[in-house]
Amino acid sequence: MFHFAKRLGLLLIASNMRGMPVGEIYS
């Protein structure tokens, strides 16, 4: 479970660095 949360966190950070809204990834 921790590994999944870690990958999810990295995905959020990467999306923020690209200036992409987080909601766009999950929609």
C-alpha positions in Angstrom: 0.0 0.0 0.0 2.9 2.4 0.8 4.5 1.7 -2.6 1.2 2.6 -4.3 0.9 5.8 -2.3 4.5 6.7 -3.2 4.0 6.2 -6.9 0.8 8.3 -6.7 2.7 11.1 -4.9 5.3 11.1 -7.6 2.6 11.3 -10.3 1.0 14.3 -8.5 4.4 16.0 -8.3 5.2 15.3 -11.9 1.8 16.7 -13.0 2.3 19.8 -11.0 5.7 20.4 -12.5 4.1 20.2 -16.0 1.4 22.7 -14.9 -1.3 20.1 -15.5 -4.4 20.0 -13.3 -4.5 16.8 -11.2 -8.2 16.3 -12.1 -7.2 15.9 -15.8 -5.2 12.8 -15.1 -8.1 11.0 -13.3 -10.9 12.1 -15.6 
